[in-house]
């Protein structure tokens, strides 16, 4: 820190203090846990193969999601990424695309698009007609989908080599067929500092809290009411608030013999929306550590692994176990083209025994000029 100017130190301290103070202020309003949870699934098969350990490492178009400060560190002038994954045996589709480019030698911009959705859900409310016969022609279909657009800006700070800051403007649209939709907005902010091979970072999602305004189509909802649920309350228009999430990250690359390399990194994520089932859990905040590893050969072929998201599970024998989510991945990089695969293995406790649910993630990246 000795090389930092007084103004830079004040900026970093003020930003950190604001990030830590905001959750306490926001707790005065009752807020739901897991709000906008589709934005926490992660993007890019490289990151997901490393257990979502990325805030200190992101240095291409995916930095717009993981930490916008990393956009100024990308190796190519222009960079783009596409990703597709399917969850729950293909029922849920998760799609992502991003592009980034520099504005000058000190700043960069990026745009990220995210969609998570379930399509072709059958609406069978009109299946039985007025004559009490089944009429399959009356079946209609709808989708439930969440969308987000992230507009990112990053800039190197002063004359401090390796230090950069960034921010996202986040726009959200959530849709439940003709029944309801919501519009939301918020901001993220982050910084990265790279020195002597070490990479450190701070990322605060929803730093000002993120607001979704829900609009309910009461007339459409009432069409599905029957005599058995006629007295059920109809949802009302409301505002949903997402509280800040703070992530600290560190990583370092080691050169190994025979042109091998190892990149080791760790993140600690702190949530502020109430008590969760995490490794460190309380009503004020929760800590969720993650570890990631990437082994490379000639910067051409990569193998990856990650661990995190540990939870305490009590089985039917009333014994408590600590289960986590583990991931594996592989990548190939040739002349700016990056092809990455990840296999996320979610450990769950079922009838007293551990089982695995696998998700395959594929992403394609390309950097040029």
C-alpha positions as CSV (number, residue, x, y, z in Angstrom):
1,X,0.0,0.0,0.0
2,X,3.0,2.3,0.3
3,X,2.8,3.1,-3.4
4,X,-0.9,4.2,-3.2
5,X,-1.6,7.9,-3.2
6,X,-3.6,9.4,-0.3
7,X,-6.6,9.9,-2.6
8,X,-6.5,6.2,-3.7
9,X,-6.3,5.0,-0.1
10,X,-9.3,7.1,0.8
11,X,-11.2,5.8,-2.2
12,X,-10.5,2.2,-1.2
13,X,-11.3,2.7,2.4
14,X,-14.5,4.6,1.6
15,X,-15.7,1.9,-0.8
16,X,-15.0,-0.9,1.6
17,X,-16.8,0.9,4.5
18,X,-19.8,1.6,2.3
19,X,-20.0,-2.0,1.2
20,X,-19.9,-3.1,4.8
21,X,-22.4,-0.5,6.1
22,X,-25.0,-1.0,3.4
23,X,-26.3,-4.4,4.6
24,X,-26.9,-3.1,8.1
25,X,-28.9,-0.2,6.7
26,X,-30.9,-2.4,4.3
27,X,-31.9,-4.8,7.1
28,X,-34.3,-2.2,8.3
29,X,-36.6,-3.3,5.5
30,X,-37.7,-7.0,5.5
31,X,-36.2,-8.6,2.4
32,X,-36.4,-12.1,1.0
33,X,-33.4,-14.5,0.9
34,X,-32.3,-15.8,-2.5
35,X,-33.7,-12.9,-4.4
36,X,-32.6,-12.8,-8.1
37,X,-30.9,-16.1,-7.4
38,X,-30.5,-16.8,-11.2
39,X,-27.7,-14.3,-11.1
40,X,-25.7,-16.4,-8.7
41,X,-25.4,-19.5,-10.8
42,X,-22.2,-18.3,-12.5
43,X,-21.1,-18.0,-16.1
44,X,-18.3,-19.4,-18.2
45,X,-17.2,-23.1,-18.1
46,X,-13.7,-22.1,-17.0
47,X,-15.1,-20.4,-13.9
48,X,-17.6,-23.1,-13.1
49,X,-15.0,-25.8,-13.5
50,X,-13.0,-24.1,-10.8
51,X,-15.9,-24.0,-8.4
52,X,-16.9,-20.4,-9.2
53,X,-13.6,-19.0,-7.9
54,X,-13.0,-16.1,-10.2
55,X,-13.3,-12.5,-8.8
56,X,-9.5,-12.2,-8.6
57,X,-8.8,-14.1,-11.9
58,X,-11.4,-12.8,-14.4
59,X,-9.6,-11.0,-17.2
60,X,-11.7,-11.4,-20.3
61,X,-15.4,-10.7,-21.3
62,X,-16.6,-12.9,-18.4
63,X,-15.2,-10.2,-16.0
64,X,-18.3,-8.2,-16.7
65,X,-20.1,-10.8,-14.5
66,X,-17.4,-11.9,-12.1
67,X,-15.6,-8.6,-11.5
68,X,-15.8,-5.7,-13.9
69,X,-12.5,-4.4,-12.8
70,X,-10.8,-7.2,-14.7
71,X,-11.9,-5.9,-18.1
72,X,-8.8,-3.7,-18.4
73,X,-6.6,-6.8,-18.0
74,X,-7.8,-8.9,-20.9
75,X,-5.1,-10.1,-23.3
76,X,-6.8,-9.3,-26.5
77,X,-8.3,-6.1,-27.7
78,X,-11.7,-7.6,-28.3
79,X,-13.2,-10.6,-26.5
80,X,-16.4,-12.5,-26.6
81,X,-17.9,-15.5,-24.8
82,X,-20.9,-17.7,-25.3
83,X,-22.2,-20.3,-22.9
84,X,-25.0,-22.8,-22.7
85,X,-25.9,-25.2,-19.9
86,X,-28.9,-27.3,-19.0
87,X,-30.0,-28.0,-15.4
88,X,-32.4,-30.6,-13.9
89,X,-32.1,-33.1,-16.8
90,X,-32.5,-30.3,-19.4
91,X,-35.7,-28.8,-18.0
92,X,-34.0,-25.5,-17.2
93,X,-31.9,-23.7,-19.9
94,X,-29.2,-21.3,-18.9
95,X,-27.7,-19.1,-21.7
96,X,-25.1,-16.4,-21.5
97,X,-23.2,-14.1,-23.9
98,X,-20.7,-11.3,-23.4
99,X,-18.5,-8.9,-25.3
100,X,-15.8,-6.5,-24.1
101,X,-13.3,-4.0,-25.6
102,X,-11.0,-1.2,-24.4
103,X,-11.9,2.5,-24.7
104,X,-8.3,3.6,-24.3
105,X,-5.1,2.3,-22.6
106,X,-6.7,2.9,-19.1
107,X,-10.4,1.9,-19.5
108,X,-12.6,-0.7,-21.0
109,X,-16.3,-1.5,-21.4
110,X,-18.4,-4.7,-21.7
111,X,-21.9,-6.0,-22.1
112,X,-23.3,-9.3,-20.7
113,X,-26.6,-11.0,-21.4
114,X,-28.0,-13.7,-19.2
115,X,-31.2,-15.8,-19.6
116,X,-32.4,-18.6,-17.3
117,X,-35.7,-20.2,-18.2
118,X,-38.2,-23.0,-18.5
119,X,-40.0,-23.1,-21.8
120,X,-43.2,-24.9,-23.1
121,X,-45.0,-25.2,-19.8
122,X,-48.5,-26.6,-20.5
123,X,-51.4,-24.5,-19.3
124,X,-54.2,-27.1,-18.8
125,X,-56.8,-24.8,-17.1
126,X,-59.1,-25.0,-20.1
127,X,-58.5,-28.7,-20.8
128,X,-62.0,-29.7,-19.8
129,X,-64.7,-27.8,-21.7
130,X,-68.2,-26.6,-20.7
131,X,-69.6,-30.1,-21.6
132,X,-67.1,-31.8,-19.2
133,X,-65.1,-33.3,-22.1
134,X,-61.4,-33.2,-22.5
135,X,-60.4,-30.8,-25.3
136,X,-56.6,-31.0,-26.0
137,X,-56.8,-28.1,-28.5
138,X,-57.4,-25.8,-25.5
139,X,-53.9,-26.5,-24.1
140,X,-51.6,-23.5,-24.4
141,X,-48.0,-23.1,-23.4
142,X,-46.0,-20.4,-21.6
143,X,-42.5,-19.8,-20.3
144,X,-41.0,-18.7,-17.0
145,X,-37.8,-16.9,-17.7
146,X,-35.3,-14.4,-16.0
147,X,-33.2,-12.0,-18.1
148,X,-30.4,-9.7,-17.1
149,X,-28.3,-7.1,-19.0
150,X,-25.0,-6.0,-17.4
151,X,-23.3,-2.8,-18.8
152,X,-19.8,-2.7,-17.4
153,X,-17.1,-0.1,-17.1
154,X,-13.5,-0.6,-15.8
155,X,-10.6,1.8,-15.3
156,X,-7.0,1.6,-14.1
157,X,-6.4,3.8,-11.0
158,X,-3.7,6.5,-11.2
159,X,-0.1,5.5,-11.4
160,X,-0.6,2.4,-9.2
161,X,0.5,-0.5,-11.4
162,X,-2.0,-3.4,-11.3
163,X,-4.8,-1.6,-9.6
164,X,-8.2,-1.3,-11.4
165,X,-11.8,-0.6,-10.4
166,X,-15.0,-1.4,-12.2
167,X,-18.8,-1.2,-12.0
168,X,-21.9,-2.7,-13.5
169,X,-25.3,-1.2,-14.3
170,X,-27.7,-4.1,-14.0
171,X,-31.1,-4.3,-15.7
172,X,-33.4,-7.2,-14.9
173,X,-36.6,-8.6,-16.5
174,X,-38.4,-11.5,-15.0
175,X,-41.5,-13.1,-16.5
176,X,-44.1,-15.8,-15.5
177,X,-46.1,-16.2,-18.6
178,X,-49.1,-13.9,-18.7
179,X,-49.4,-14.1,-14.9
180,X,-46.7,-11.7,-13.7
181,X,-43.6,-9.9,-14.7
182,X,-41.0,-7.7,-13.0
183,X,-38.5,-5.0,-13.9
184,X,-35.4,-4.4,-11.8
185,X,-32.2,-2.4,-11.6
186,X,-29.1,-2.3,-9.5
187,X,-25.3,-1.8,-9.4
188,X,-22.2,-3.9,-8.8
189,X,-18.7,-2.6,-8.0
190,X,-15.3,-4.3,-7.8
191,X,-11.6,-3.9,-7.7
192,X,-8.5,-6.0,-8.6
193,X,-4.9,-5.5,-7.6
194,X,-2.2,-7.6,-9.2
195,X,1.4,-7.5,-7.9
196,X,4.4,-9.8,-8.0
197,X,2.3,-12.7,-9.3
198,X,-0.4,-12.3,-6.6
199,X,-4.0,-11.4,-7.6
200,X,-6.3,-10.0,-5.1
201,X,-9.9,-8.6,-5.5
202,X,-13.0,-7.3,-3.8
203,X,-16.4,-7.6,-5.5
204,X,-19.7,-6.3,-4.1
205,X,-22.9,-7.3,-5.9
206,X,-26.0,-5.2,-5.5
207,X,-23.9,-2.6,-3.7
208,X,-26.9,-0.2,-3.5
209,X,-29.4,-3.1,-3.2
210,X,-31.2,-4.2,-6.3
211,X,-35.0,-3.5,-6.7
212,X,-37.5,-5.6,-8.7
213,X,-40.9,-4.2,-9.1
214,X,-43.5,-7.0,-9.7
215,X,-46.7,-6.5,-11.6
216,X,-49.5,-9.2,-11.2
217,X,-52.1,-9.8,-13.9
218,X,-55.0,-10.6,-11.5
219,X,-57.5,-11.3,-14.3
220,X,-55.3,-14.0,-15.8
221,X,-54.6,-15.5,-12.3
222,X,-58.3,-15.7,-11.6
223,X,-58.9,-17.8,-14.7
224,X,-57.2,-20.7,-12.9
225,X,-59.3,-20.5,-9.7
226,X,-61.6,-23.4,-9.0
227,X,-64.1,-24.1,-6.2
228,X,-61.3,-25.7,-4.1
229,X,-59.0,-22.7,-4.2
230,X,-61.5,-19.9,-4.8
231,X,-60.7,-18.2,-1.5
232,X,-56.9,-18.3,-2.1
233,X,-55.5,-14.7,-2.0
234,X,-54.5,-13.3,-5.3
235,X,-50.8,-12.0,-5.2
236,X,-50.5,-8.2,-5.2
237,X,-48.0,-5.9,-6.9
238,X,-44.9,-5.7,-4.8
239,X,-41.2,-4.7,-4.7
240,X,-38.5,-7.3,-4.1
241,X,-35.1,-6.2,-2.7
242,X,-31.8,-7.9,-3.2
243,X,-29.2,-7.2,-0.5
244,X,-25.4,-6.9,-1.1
245,X,-23.1,-9.9,-1.4
246,X,-19.4,-9.3,-0.7
247,X,-16.7,-11.5,-2.1
248,X,-13.0,-11.4,-1.4
249,X,-10.6,-13.3,-3.7
250,X,-7.0,-14.2,-4.0
251,X,-5.0,-16.2,-6.5
252,X,-1.5,-17.0,-7.7
253,X,0.0,-18.7,-10.7
254,X,3.0,-20.9,-10.3
255,X,5.4,-22.0,-13.1
256,X,6.2,-25.7,-12.9
257,X,8.9,-27.8,-14.7
258,X,8.5,-28.8,-18.4
259,X,6.2,-25.9,-19.3
260,X,3.5,-26.9,-16.8
261,X,1.8,-24.3,-14.6
262,X,-0.6,-24.2,-11.7
263,X,-3.1,-21.5,-10.8
264,X,-4.4,-21.7,-7.2
265,X,-7.2,-19.4,-6.0
266,X,-9.8,-18.9,-3.2
267,X,-12.9,-16.8,-2.7
268,X,-14.8,-16.0,0.5
269,X,-18.4,-14.9,-0.2
270,X,-20.4,-13.1,2.5
271,X,-24.2,-12.8,2.1
272,X,-26.3,-10.4,4.1
273,X,-29.9,-11.4,3.5
274,X,-30.4,-13.6,6.6
275,X,-29.1,-16.9,8.0
276,X,-28.2,-19.5,5.3
277,X,-26.9,-23.0,5.6
278,X,-23.2,-22.2,4.9
279,X,-19.9,-23.2,6.5
280,X,-20.1,-20.1,8.7
281,X,-23.7,-19.1,9.4
282,X,-25.4,-16.4,11.5
283,X,-28.4,-14.1,11.3
284,X,-26.2,-11.1,10.4
285,X,-24.0,-12.6,7.7
286,X,-22.9,-15.9,6.2
287,X,-19.4,-16.9,4.9
288,X,-19.1,-19.4,2.0
289,X,-15.5,-20.2,1.1
290,X,-14.5,-21.7,-2.2
291,X,-11.3,-23.2,-3.6
292,X,-10.2,-23.5,-7.3
293,X,-7.3,-25.0,-9.2
294,X,-6.2,-24.9,-12.8
295,X,-3.3,-27.0,-14.2
296,X,-2.0,-25.9,-17.6
297,X,0.4,-27.1,-20.2
298,X,2.1,-24.6,-22.5
299,X,-0.9,-22.3,-22.0
300,X,-2.7,-24.6,-24.4
301,X,-4.4,-27.4,-22.4
302,X,-6.0,-27.0,-19.0
303,X,-7.5,-29.2,-16.3
304,X,-9.5,-27.7,-13.5
305,X,-11.2,-28.5,-10.2
306,X,-13.1,-26.7,-7.5
307,X,-14.9,-27.1,-4.2
308,X,-17.3,-25.0,-2.2
309,X,-20.9,-24.3,-1.1
310,X,-20.6,-26.6,1.9
311,X,-23.8,-27.3,3.8
312,X,-24.7,-29.2,7.0
313,X,-27.2,-32.0,6.2
314,X,-29.0,-34.2,8.7
315,X,-29.9,-37.6,7.3
316,X,-32.7,-40.0,8.4
317,X,-30.4,-41.5,11.0
318,X,-30.2,-38.0,12.6
319,X,-26.5,-37.8,11.8
320,X,-25.2,-34.5,10.6
321,X,-22.8,-34.4,7.6
322,X,-21.0,-31.7,5.8
323,X,-21.7,-31.9,2.0
324,X,-20.3,-29.6,-0.7
325,X,-20.5,-29.0,-4.4
326,X,-17.5,-30.2,-6.4
327,X,-16.7,-29.5,-10.0
328,X,-14.3,-30.6,-12.7
329,X,-13.4,-28.9,-16.0
330,X,-11.1,-28.9,-19.0
331,X,-10.1,-26.3,-21.6
332,X,-8.3,-25.8,-24.8
333,X,-6.9,-22.4,-26.0
334,X,-5.6,-22.0,-29.6
335,X,-4.8,-18.6,-31.3
336,X,-7.4,-16.7,-29.3
337,X,-10.0,-19.4,-29.4
338,X,-11.1,-20.9,-26.1
339,X,-13.2,-24.1,-25.7
340,X,-14.1,-25.0,-22.1
341,X,-16.1,-27.7,-20.5
342,X,-17.2,-28.1,-16.9
343,X,-19.0,-30.8,-14.9
344,X,-20.6,-29.5,-11.8
345,X,-21.4,-32.3,-9.3
346,X,-24.0,-31.3,-6.7
347,X,-23.9,-33.5,-3.6
348,X,-27.3,-34.1,-2.0
349,X,-28.5,-36.3,0.8
350,X,-31.3,-38.6,-0.2
351,X,-32.7,-41.3,2.0
352,X,-29.6,-41.2,4.2
353,X,-27.2,-41.7,1.3
354,X,-25.2,-39.2,-0.7
355,X,-26.1,-38.9,-4.4
356,X,-24.8,-36.8,-7.3
357,X,-26.7,-34.6,-9.8
358,X,-24.5,-33.6,-12.7
359,X,-24.7,-30.5,-14.8
360,X,-22.6,-30.2,-18.0
361,X,-21.6,-26.6,-19.0
362,X,-20.0,-25.7,-22.4
363,X,-18.6,-22.3,-23.3
364,X,-16.8,-20.8,-26.3
365,X,-14.6,-17.7,-26.1
366,X,-12.7,-15.8,-28.7
367,X,-10.2,-13.0,-28.3
368,X,-8.8,-11.1,-31.3
369,X,-6.5,-8.2,-32.2
